[in-house]
Amino acid sequence: MSRAFTREDDARDPVIPRPLSPLLPGTRNYLTASGAERLRRELTHLLEQARPRLVARAAEGAKSGADAGEELATVENRIAGLQHCLSTAQVSYPPPPPHEVVRFGATVTVRDPGGTETTYRIVGADETEPEKNAISWQSPLARALLNAHLGAEVSFHSPSGPQRLRIAAIGYE
């Protein structure tokens, strides 16, 4: 069918808003202090720089026929998500030393039975970065590590099957 017989609005895919938070209703929205600060900086950047630039571009585009509306909608969605996250956040600060028990916000080095060490940081659901080993406190690994002591062995079920890890080090920012 020719595009001549469709409304211009029909030709675009709608922007599907992403959920405001990956948390289930009623779950506490924990954030580390550094994570909360990083999200505040992102929100400030979007409000003070990105949104005004896109609004101006959308206004220019309306005159020239170009469209920045989808990008603006994506930014507006991210702003709403950040505002919701920060308004419901419970910021958690590191416990005082000694750091012999894994708590929220801990950086934990674990050793597998083969001797390979990996370091994870237990963070809030809105600040996870799997590529940096920042894992949600709700993940199976974090749940196994939380409240465990230095030197303890923990078991958990990963996608590849049951795993056993020994806690080699615990630290906090």
C-alpha positions in Angstrom: 0.0 0.0 0.0 1.3 3.4 -0.9 2.2 5.7 2.0 0.1 8.3 0.4 -2.9 6.7 1.9 -1.7 6.5 5.5 -1.6 9.1 8.1 1.9 10.2 9.0 1.4 9.2 12.6 0.6 5.6 11.5 4.0 5.2 9.9 6.0 5.6 13.1 6.3 2.9 15.8 5.1 4.1 19.2 7.7 4.6 21.9 7.1 1.9 24.4 7.9 3.2 27.9 10.2 1.0 29.9 9.1 0.1 33.4 9.9 2.8 36.0 11.8 0.2 38.1 12.8 -3.4 37.8 11.6 -3.9 41.4 8.4 -5.7 42.3 5.8 -3.5 44.0 6.4 -3.3 47.8 10.2 -4.2 47.4 12.5 -1.7 49.0 14.5 0.3 46.5 18.0 0.2 48.0 20.8 2.2 46.4 24.4 2.6 47.4 25.5 6.2 48.1 27.7 6.3 45.0 24.9 4.8 42.9 22.4 7.4 44.1 24.9 10.1 43.3 25.5 8.7 39.8 21.8 8.6 39.1 21.3 12.2 40.4 24.1 13.4 38.1 22.4 11.6 35.2 19.0 13.2 36.0 20.6 16.7 36.3 22.3 16.2 32.9 19.1 15.1 31.2 17.0 18.0 32.8 19.6 20.7 32.2 21.2 19.7 28.9 19.7 16.8 27.0 16.0 17.7 27.3 16.4 21.4 26.4 18.5 20.5 23.4 16.0 17.9 22.2 13.0 20.3 22.7 14.8 22.9 20.6 15.6 20.3 17.9 12.0 19.1 17.9 10.8 22.7 17.4 13.2 23.2 14.6 12.2 19.8 13.1 8.6 20.7 13.2 9.4 23.6 10.8 11.7 21.5 8.5 9.8 18.2 8.6 12.4 16.4 10.7 11.4 14.5 13.8 13.2 14.4 17.2 10.0 13.4 19.0 11.0 9.7 19.5 14.3 10.7 21.0 12.7 13.3 23.2 10.1 10.7 24.3 12.9 8.3 25.3 14.7 11.0 27.3 11.4 11.9 29.0 10.8 8.3 29.9 14.3 8.0 31.4 13.8 11.2 33.4 10.5 9.8 34.8 12.3 6.6 35.7 15.1 8.4 37.4 12.8 10.7 39.3 10.8 7.7 40.5 13.9 5.7 41.5 15.4 8.6 43.4 12.1 9.5 45.2 11.6 6.0 46.4 15.3 5.2 47.1 16.6 4.1 50.5 20.3 5.0 50.4 22.5 2.6 52.2 25.9 3.5 53.6 28.8 1.1 54.3 28.9 -0.4 57.8 31.9 0.5 60.1 34.9 -1.8 60.0 35.9 -4.5 60.5 34.4 -5.8 57.2 34.0 -9.5 57.9 30.4 -9.9 56.9 28.9 -9.3 53.4 26.3 -6.5 53.5 24.5 -4.4 50.8 27.1 -2.3 49.0 30.0 -4.7 49.6 32.7 -5.5 47.1 33.2 -9.2 47.4 36.0 -11.3 46.0 35.1 -14.9 45.6 37.2 -18.0 44.6 35.8 -20.9 42.7 37.0 -24.5 43.3 39.5 -24.1 40.4 41.1 -21.1 42.2 39.8 -18.4 39.8 38.9 -15.2 41.7 36.2 -12.8 40.6 35.1 -9.6 42.3 31.4 -8.5 42.5 29.8 -5.5 44.0 26.3 -5.9 45.5 24.2 -2.9 44.5 20.6 -1.8 44.0 18.4 -3.0 41.2 18.5 0.4 39.5 22.3 0.6 39.5 23.3 -2.8 38.3 26.0 -3.0 35.6 26.7 -6.7 34.8 29.6 -5.8 32.6 31.3 -4.3 35.6 30.2 -7.1 38.0 27.9 -4.8 39.8 25.0 -7.2 40.7 21.6 -6.6 42.1 21.1 -7.5 45.8 18.2 -9.6 44.5 20.3 -11.8 42.2 20.9 -15.5 43.2 24.6 -14.9 43.7 24.1 -11.8 45.9 21.5 -13.5 48.0 23.9 -16.3 48.6 26.7 -13.9 49.6 24.7 -11.5 51.8 25.3 -12.1 55.5 28.1 -14.6 54.8 31.4 -14.2 56.6 34.9 -13.8 55.3 36.3 -17.3 54.4 32.8 -18.9 54.2 31.8 -21.1 51.4 28.4 -20.3 49.7 26.3 -22.2 47.2 23.9 -20.9 44.7 22.2 -21.9 41.5 23.5 -20.1 38.4 22.2 -20.5 34.8 24.9 -23.1 34.3 24.0 -25.1 37.4 24.9 -25.3 41.1 28.0 -23.3 42.0 30.2 -23.2 45.2 32.3 -20.2 46.0 34.6 -19.2 48.9 34.6 -15.6 50.1 38.2 -14.4 49.8 37.8 -10.6 50.5 35.2 -8.1 51.6 35.5 -4.4 51.1 33.3 -1.2 50.9 33.7 2.1 49.1 
